[in-house]
């Protein structure tokens, strides 16, 4: 039975770091994985162990400040444009289910299948069954405005 060599250990650790990176998506473990792969090459070429660790440290450090910023820039470039959670409601249209009146502290709307507390943007009273558009989200309260007949859903 053959024993495992140091270069193979470096590759195993590189694969482990890469698998951890798949589940974390921070691109930090990718830098460690890259350092392990390069150290594995040096180990295969017969470089002494302390130099392998030095290569691992240097490559990891360099990749952390070069590869990681590039990966973050290109992998997440569209994520700023995608609205999620409550931010996705801004611009949505809905229907008033309870008269919106700031003085009486009433107002509910139905947007994307959910019932929300609502306030009108300019303080106007909006009647039940009127069509509205969400202009902003304030915690769990939607700030809405009445929409024209042409824009109704």
C-alpha positions as CSV (number, residue, x, y, z in Angstrom):
1,X,0.0,0.0,0.0
2,X,1.4,3.3,-1.0
3,X,1.4,6.2,1.4
4,X,-0.1,9.6,0.6
5,X,2.3,12.3,-0.5
6,X,2.4,15.9,0.7
7,X,1.3,17.3,-2.7
8,X,-1.8,15.1,-2.5
9,X,-2.6,16.4,0.9
10,X,-2.4,19.9,-0.4
11,X,-4.8,19.0,-3.2
12,X,-7.3,17.3,-0.7
13,X,-7.2,20.5,1.4
14,X,-7.8,22.6,-1.7
15,X,-10.8,20.5,-2.6
16,X,-12.2,20.9,0.9
17,X,-11.7,24.6,0.8
18,X,-13.4,24.7,-2.6
19,X,-16.4,22.8,-1.3
20,X,-16.7,25.1,1.7
21,X,-16.6,28.0,-0.8
22,X,-19.5,26.6,-2.7
23,X,-21.6,26.8,0.4
24,X,-20.4,30.2,1.6
25,X,-20.0,32.2,-1.6
26,X,-17.7,34.7,0.1
27,X,-14.7,34.0,-2.2
28,X,-12.5,33.8,0.9
29,X,-12.1,30.0,0.9
30,X,-11.5,30.2,-2.9
31,X,-8.3,32.2,-2.0
32,X,-7.2,29.5,0.4
33,X,-8.0,26.8,-2.2
34,X,-5.9,28.6,-4.8
35,X,-3.0,28.8,-2.3
36,X,-3.3,25.0,-1.7
37,X,-3.2,24.2,-5.4
38,X,-0.1,26.3,-6.0
39,X,1.6,24.8,-2.9
40,X,0.7,21.3,-4.2
41,X,2.6,22.1,-7.4
42,X,5.6,23.2,-5.4
43,X,5.4,20.1,-3.2
44,X,5.2,17.9,-6.3
45,X,8.4,19.6,-7.6
46,X,10.1,18.6,-4.3
47,X,10.3,22.0,-2.6
48,X,10.8,21.8,1.2
49,X,7.8,22.0,3.5
50,X,8.5,25.4,5.0
51,X,8.7,26.9,1.5
52,X,5.4,25.2,0.6
53,X,3.8,27.0,3.6
54,X,5.4,30.2,2.6
55,X,4.1,29.8,-1.0
56,X,0.6,29.0,0.4
57,X,0.7,32.2,2.6
58,X,1.9,34.4,-0.2
59,X,-0.5,33.1,-2.9
60,X,-3.5,33.2,-0.5
61,X,-2.6,36.8,0.5
62,X,-2.2,37.9,-3.1
63,X,-5.3,36.2,-4.3
64,X,-7.3,37.7,-1.4
65,X,-6.5,41.2,-2.7
66,X,-6.7,40.4,-6.4
67,X,-8.9,37.4,-7.2
68,X,-11.5,38.0,-4.5
69,X,-12.3,41.6,-5.5
70,X,-12.6,40.6,-9.1
71,X,-14.9,37.7,-8.2
72,X,-17.1,39.8,-6.0
73,X,-17.3,42.5,-8.7
74,X,-18.4,40.2,-11.5
75,X,-20.3,37.6,-9.5
76,X,-22.5,40.1,-7.7
77,X,-22.8,42.7,-10.4
78,X,-26.5,42.1,-11.0
79,X,-27.5,41.6,-7.4
80,X,-27.8,45.4,-6.7
81,X,-30.5,45.6,-9.4
82,X,-32.6,42.8,-8.0
83,X,-35.1,44.1,-5.4
84,X,-36.1,41.6,-2.7
85,X,-38.4,41.5,0.2
86,X,-40.3,44.7,1.0
87,X,-38.2,46.7,-1.6
88,X,-39.7,44.6,-4.3
89,X,-43.1,46.1,-3.5
90,X,-42.1,49.6,-4.6
91,X,-43.8,50.3,-7.9
92,X,-46.3,47.5,-7.5
93,X,-50.0,48.1,-8.1
94,X,-52.8,47.0,-5.8
95,X,-56.3,47.7,-4.5
96,X,-57.6,49.5,-1.4
97,X,-59.4,47.1,0.9
98,X,-60.1,49.7,3.6
99,X,-60.4,53.5,3.1
100,X,-57.1,55.2,3.5
101,X,-57.5,58.1,5.8
102,X,-54.6,59.4,7.9
103,X,-56.9,61.4,10.3
104,X,-58.8,58.3,11.2
105,X,-55.7,56.1,11.1
106,X,-57.3,53.7,8.7
107,X,-56.1,52.1,5.5
108,X,-55.4,48.7,4.1
109,X,-54.3,47.6,0.6
110,X,-54.1,44.3,-1.2
111,X,-50.7,44.0,-3.1
112,X,-49.2,40.8,-4.5
113,X,-51.6,38.6,-2.6
114,X,-51.0,40.1,0.8
115,X,-53.0,42.6,2.9
116,X,-50.9,45.6,4.1
117,X,-51.5,48.6,6.3
118,X,-51.2,51.6,4.1
119,X,-51.0,55.4,4.2
120,X,-51.4,57.8,1.3
121,X,-48.3,59.6,0.1
122,X,-49.8,63.1,0.1
123,X,-52.4,62.6,2.8
124,X,-55.3,62.3,0.5
125,X,-58.2,60.0,1.3
126,X,-58.4,57.0,-1.0
127,X,-61.6,55.1,-1.2
128,X,-62.1,51.4,-1.0
129,X,-61.6,49.4,-4.3
130,X,-59.5,52.3,-5.8
131,X,-56.3,51.2,-7.6
132,X,-53.0,52.3,-5.9
133,X,-49.3,52.2,-6.6
134,X,-46.7,51.6,-3.9
135,X,-44.2,54.5,-3.7
136,X,-42.3,53.5,-0.7
137,X,-42.2,51.0,2.2
138,X,-41.9,52.3,5.8
139,X,-41.4,49.2,8.0
140,X,-44.6,47.3,7.6
141,X,-46.6,50.2,6.2
142,X,-46.9,50.8,2.5
143,X,-46.9,54.4,1.3
144,X,-49.2,54.5,-1.7
145,X,-50.7,56.9,-4.2
146,X,-53.9,56.7,-6.2
147,X,-53.3,55.8,-9.9
148,X,-55.2,57.0,-13.0
149,X,-57.8,55.0,-14.7
150,X,-55.4,54.3,-17.7
151,X,-52.8,52.8,-15.4
152,X,-55.1,50.5,-13.5
153,X,-54.7,46.8,-13.4
